[in-house]
Amino acid sequence: MSYERFFSHAAAAMRESAIRRMGTLGARIPDLISFAPGFPDPAMFPWDALREAAGDLLSGDDRGALQYGPTRGYGPLLQTLEPLLASRGIASTLDQRLITSGSQQGLDLVARVLIDPDDVVLVELPTYTGAISAFVNARARLMGVRQDEDGIDVDELDRAVARVRAEGRRVRLLYVVPNFQNPTGLLIGHDKRRRLLEWAEKADVLIVEDDPYGDLFFPDSAGPADTRPLKADDTAGRVVYLSSFSKTLAPGLRTAWVVAPEPIVQKFDVAKQAADICTGSLDQRLVHRALGAGLLAAQGERLRAHYQGKRIVMERAIAAWGPGLASWPRPRGGFFLWLTLPPAVDAERLLRRALGLSVSFVTGSAFFVDGSGHNTVRLSFSQPSEPEIEEGIARLGRALREELESQLPAGGSSADSGISVPRG
Ligand SMILES: Cc1ncc(COP(=O)(O)O)c(C=O)c1O
């Protein structure tokens, strides 16, 4: 029996995440080295501290540890966010904070509470697929705005708003990932952050600032001053700020948070009641204990050095392909390296070839809302070990050379086609 006729219009428009799809595909390939998911390295999870805290919490002394809790979040954790936020320059009251089940839920709440069907949402080109899914599910129209090397082009934002309004449609919000963006790794510059806040005021829109990677700056090229959130300077109350413990503690804890003007948080609270009643009580207590023990600061130190090391290994391995095969902006933090390949390369075809050599990645086009980016690729260096990165990048280089060679005219040479295929 076909169930199509039972599905809602919203369900018909829903899109499966390209990254999740890659996970299912990859599971069937032996010896696969995957650069696809933006997963943290499980070797870096604070196992010992969490084991000890979990044992304590499950002693039964705190009956709330396995009970329903407030939808807003576990009170002591909401309190503990204050110094953490202050260290990022953000002043907030308790009423402006809400715990979410991952920042992904924060994005879903944004979509439910702030978007009507056909509203326009402005996003970076390219942008995070999970946000695309949440906004598409709310039947928003997504409009992409190109980025320079220091992030989104503010003049282009102005033009986009003018175009949308001339068509009689409404722009609700701009979604940005200012720190080590997923997928490009880009960092929005200081001056641009200030201009974005001014722009939001002038254009009368909200900014949704998604910041899961801000703590993961690489000491060789960035510091805390570079990652100061827009929210820290949001005197006008234009910014909805999302952050998460997924990349710094562990994503399995599904604990993240929102800071936003109180009326917005109140609506998020009501919407969350219908979604999950509350974020896991045990998870929130574990995070609270971790923060109390100073674990976040310790993790930050370890993770910055660890992921910077992996980025160096990945860059070196790609450079060994030889010149002319790929270019990328050097990530100054985060999990991702964003490759632009020669225009003749189609990343979908490359992926099929790469899977044959047991290596995977996410095709860049998944992150573009305008259908472009056919020759771009997102590589995540966070999860594989350094030897796996070396081996996987060597395999990918082989796949890329094979793909380019397959495009040479029969009997011709690379000189005839204008494609140069370096050896190495
Ligand atoms: C930019 C961005 N936002 C949100 C998320 C979701 O994170 P969480 O595990 O907190 O739901 C991710 C995860 O990869 C991300 O990269």
The ligand as an SDF file (V2000), in Angstrom:
LIG
                    3D

 16 16  0  0  0  0  0  0  0  0999 V2000
   26.6500   24.7370   12.3580 C   0  0  0  0  0  0  0  0  0  0  0  0
   26.0060   23.6580   13.1490 C   0  0  0  0  0  0  0  0  0  0  0  0
   24.8930   23.9250   13.8330 N   0  0  0  0  0  0  0  0  0  0  0  0
   24.2740   22.9870   14.5740 C   0  0  0  0  0  0  0  0  0  0  0  0
   24.7640   21.7030   14.6460 C   0  0  0  0  0  0  0  0  0  0  0  0
   24.0200   20.7060   15.4780 C   0  0  0  0  0  0  0  0  0  0  0  0
   24.6800   20.4610   16.6570 O   0  0  0  0  0  0  0  0  0  0  0  0
   24.0270   19.7510   17.9100 P   0  0  0  0  0  0  0  0  0  0  0  0
   24.7560   18.4620   18.1000 O   0  0  0  0  0  0  0  0  0  0  0  0
   24.1960   20.6990   19.0450 O   0  0  0  0  0  0  0  0  0  0  0  0
   22.5730   19.5210   17.5940 O   0  0  0  0  0  0  0  0  0  0  0  0
   25.9200   21.3630   13.9420 C   0  0  0  0  0  0  0  0  0  0  0  0
   26.4390   19.9870   13.9690 C   0  0  0  0  0  0  0  0  0  0  0  0
   27.2400   19.5700   13.1930 O   0  0  0  0  0  0  0  0  0  0  0  0
   26.5620   22.3700   13.1830 C   0  0  0  0  0  0  0  0  0  0  0  0
   27.6840   22.1270   12.4960 O   0  0  0  0  0  0  0  0  0  0  0  0
  1  2  1  0
  2  3  1  0
  2 15  2  0
  3  4  2  0
  4  5  1  0
  5  6  1  0
  5 12  2  0
  6  7  1  0
  7  8  1  0
  8  9  2  0
  8 10  1  0
  8 11  1  0
 12 13  1  0
 12 15  1  0
 13 14  2  0
 15 16  1  0
M  END
$$$$
